Amino acid sequence: MKQIEITTARNVDYSQLQKYLQSKDWQGANRETYLRMLDVAGTKAQAEGVIGKDEMKALSCVDLRCRTHEVRYLS
């Protein structure tokens, strides 16, 4: 099974996302990505279930780039 180094600037746990991607469970991976990006965006995004404009500006590029790389590598 492929493993890649997961980098996060916000100490977000992406292990479940990696499992979904490895098993090619795209619906699970999509939902998990949504939840983890809410984590990256912060408590307001988590509470509202949406990433607002202010939170979008504060998103960690490290986390966003890592997700893109992980999807390409594991798919």
N, C-alpha and C positions, 0 to 999 in steps of 0.2 A: 504494500500500500504506500502511495506517495506521501511524503511528509515535507512540509516547507516550514521555514521559520516564520512565525507570526509576530509582526511588530505592531505595537500599539502605543500611542502617546498618552492614552487615557486609562490604561490598565483595564481594558475591556477583555473579557474572556471570549475568544472566538473558537473554542474547541468544538462546540456543538455545530457551528457553521461548517467547520472543516469536515466533520463527520457526514453531514448532509451532502456536501459536495463530493466527497469520496464515494459515497454510495449512489451518486447521481439522483438524489432526491431533490429535484429542482424546486418543487413547491415548498418543502421544508427549508431549503437554503434561502429561498426568497423571503420567507417569513422571518427566519433567523437574522438575515441581513438587515431587514427593517428594524427589528428589535435592537440589534447591536448598534445600528446607526443612531437610534434614539438615545442609547446609552452614551455614545460619543458626543451627541449634541447637548446632553445635560438634563438636569432635573425638570426644567420647564417642558422640554420636548417629551420627556418620558410621561409627565403628568397629562399633557394635552394629546399625546399620540401623534404628533405632527412636528416637523422641524420647520420652525418659522424663519423669516428672513434674517433676524438677528442671530439665531442659533446657527443658521447655515453659514454665515460669515465666520463663525468661531469653530467650525468643524476642523478637526485635525487632518491635515493633508497626509500625514503618516498613515493614519487609519484608512483613509480613502484609497490611497495608492496600494496599500497592502491587500485590501479586499479585491481590487482589480487584478492584481498579480495572482492571488490565490485562486480566483475563479478561472483565470486562463490556464493555470498550471494543473489544477485538479479536474477540469472538465474534459 
